[in-house]
């Protein structure tokens, strides 16, 4: 749990730094890139047959890293939408 909080805090600091330096385009790239990479690595963008095959043979270690990407993307997307 503390890793999620530290990743969220790091992403928030980086996002606020980008916002203060008027680098809104980079903030969009980083947030969208982390979200798309998380979707690709989670297997959300594949068909149901492949997802079922991956779920049966997977050890479960990969899911934690995928959630780190989603948590990293949240502050960038929030600052992009509401900042």
N, C-alpha and C positions, 0 to 999 in steps of 0.2 A: 504494500500500500504506500509506503514512503517513497518508492521509486516513481509511482504515478504522480504524487504531489511534487516531487522534485523536478520531474520532466515538465509538468504543467507550469511550475514556477519559472523554470528556465525558458520555456517557450513564451511565457508572458513577458519576461524581461527582454527577450530578443524582439518580440513583436512591438513592445513599447519603444525600444530603441529604433526599430525601423520606422515607426510612426513619428518619432521626434525628429528623425533625419529626413522626413518627407520621402521615404522610399516605399510608397504604397504599392507600387508595381511589384517590388521584390516580396513584400508581405503577401501579396496575392499568389505569387509563384510558389513560395515556400509552403503556405497553407494548403493550396490546391494540390501541390506535388505530394505532400505528406499524406493527404487524404486519398489521392488516387493510388499511391504506392501501398497504403494500408488496405485499400479495397482489392488490389491485385494480389497481394500476399495472403489475404484472408481467404481467398477462393470465392468471393462473392460474385465475381464476374465470369465464372465458368458455368457450364451446364450442370444439371442435376446429377447426371450419371457420373461425371468426373468428381463432383463434390462428395457423392456417396462413397466412391472408391477411395478418395483421399481421407475421408473420415474413418474408414475401416482400417486403413493401414498406417495412420498417423500416430505419433507418440504423444502429441499434445504440447510439445515444447514450443512450437512455433506461435501459438496463439498469444502468448504473453508479449512477444515482440510486436505483434500486429496491434495489440491494444496500446502499446507505447506510442506507435505512430498516430493512432487516433487521438490520444490525449495530447500529443505534441501539436496536432493540427487544430485543435479546438480554439486556443487563444488567437491564433492568426485569423481564423474564420470569423470569430466574434469581433475582433478589431476591424476586420475588413468590412463587416456588415454594419456595425454600430459605431465605429470609431471615427 
